[in-house]
Amino acid sequence: MSHNPLQDLIDSNRRWAEAVRESDPAFFERLAKQQSPKYLWIGCSDSRVPATQIVDLPPGEIFVQRNVANVVSHTDLNCLSTIQFAVDVLKVEHIIVVGHYGCGGVQAVLDERRMGLVDNWLRHVGDVAKKHHAMLTGLENMTDRNVRLCELNALEQAVNVCHTTMVMDAWERGQPLSVHAWCYSLTNGHMNDLGVHIDSHGAIWPGYEATLERLASRVGEPD
């Protein structure tokens, strides 16, 4: 039998599973029965931003969709299928778009740097940067621009979530569902709530404008 180059990960899995069983003997039995998360997390693929860990929740509590730069595109069937399953089948109550400061995809857009195939995907973030060009160029240094574009991107992608047919249909039938936007700090582990809490079609633009106003009044990451 050939050597398994991933044996260290398999061994770690066994140690983790045993430790979980020791602390909670019924954990896996409960987990295997049914997932019933209240939250759909749409985040960046960055390995430093694990959904359940940074909000201190166990497996089974968050339904997760991740891609480079936490983009919600109306032509991305992967993301749309995840939203549909979360809303129509799992009946999640909250959809959270989570960006993170220092995002490499966001920085590539700011630097106008070519990275290959992913450049096509990052055009979505480039569109956000173009839309808010005046706000971004009004900031003196690149670090602050990264912070602001990470926040603006999370905001714009949350609005894209709101405009999906699945979310619109859920609101029309009276299903409790809210859409939120957050940004995570890699420097201190804190989550920044951008103040986006949209629970109906009529709340989209008032919430959007209020968040834009708050962002324009601050420079840099919040404490």
Order of alpha helices (4+ residues) and beta strands (2+ residues): alpha-alpha-beta-alpha-beta-alpha-beta-alpha-alpha-alpha-alpha-alpha-beta-beta-alpha
